[in-house]
């Protein structure tokens, strides 16, 4: 049994999926519930409803973002701890790609999540069946630049959690309402599981090296009052300390 989790936005998405793709149950935990409070209790409750325990979990799938720095740390840390304790493989999948898998087929999809005020994460994808193709590397754009991009790509459709906050702002900047889809607005843990390629066995090195897809430094790291240390990349990272 696989357990998949996405915490890249404010709504937690959790799914129990059989390796063949059959969905046992998909759970959404929206705000105001805090993800730090919901985990790991929501995982335990999901397993119990189906007469299962953690010992029945054979693989774990985590959404890697980009998205909320705090949410990604919470979700990946939780699954890393479980993977280490259970000695089962953990794989990461782009949360923006998961959005695209739930989008319409054969059109360019702009999957968007919030970076900070007036700035968006962007993934450009196309879905055909159960396959998602990245058209360009994921990036981030100011909302004005993104609105111009959408206007210059009339065949594209926009999906993702950023539309919850910025739908009206994009329309005010000239984006056609028809390009802004109502769903999906949350990266689905089911989509993550369907995009995942699960290793045959647990690999400690792969587990410890797995990091969220931040794309950029956090607000704290980019604060001019606290310049980065010489030789240290300005990027939040989950690093496993090496033995001295």
Buried (B, 14 or more C-beta within 10 A) or exposed (E): BBBBBBBBBBBBBBBBBEEEEEBBEBBEBEEEEBBBEBBEEBBEEBBEEEEBEBEEBBBBBBBBBBBBBBBBBBBBBBBBEBBBEBEBBBBBBBBBBBBBBBBEEEEBBBBBBBBEEEBBBBBBBBBEEEEBEBEEEBEBBEBEEBBBBBBEBEEBBBBBBBBEEBBEBBBEBEBEEEBBBEEBBBBBBBBBBBBBEBEEEBBEEBBBEBBBBBBBBBEEBEEEEEEEEEEEEEEBEBEEEEEE
